[in-house]
Amino acid sequence: MSKSPWHLWKEKQSGDSVRPWDLINPNIGRVDDETFRFRYEEGCLKCPSLIQLTKTCKKCGCFMTEKAKLPHASCPIGKWGAVQNVPDLIDDEGKPLNGGQNGIN
């Protein structure tokens, strides 16, 4: 029996640690503006795999304007990778909101 499109998509996504709900997880930080600009402007916007109209990647299916902001995200064809040392999110008292783990499991 052949695999369904859903199963093929799931297999393709298995190597990527980014999930859609990461975008709304308040415990996951974001990269700084310089890192975002490098990822998006130097990597994504110049890539033939980017669908310009929607800013969606043909390889991973992600909205790259958002994926490029996530520290643990990486380009599916290796143009940029995950950032290791993102400052922890802190509360008003200076305590880490996420136990010092950047919300990445």
SULSUL-V921979 format. One record per backbone hydrogen bond with DSSP energy under -1.0 kcal/mol. NH is the residue of the N-H (numbers start at 1). CO is the residue of the C=O. If there is no record, write none. Layout:
# SULSUL-V921979
nh: (NH/NH)
co: (CO/CO)
This chain:
# SULSUL-V921979
nh: (8/9/10/11/12/13/16/22/23/28/31/36/37/38/39/40/41/42/42/44/45/47/50/51/55/56/57/58/61/64/66/67/68/69/70/73/75/78/83/91/94/97/101/104)
co: (4/5/6/7/8/9/13/19/20/25/69/32/33/34/35/36/37/37/38/39/40/44/47/56/51/51/62/49/57/55/63/63/64/66/67/70/80/75/71/95/91/89/98/101)
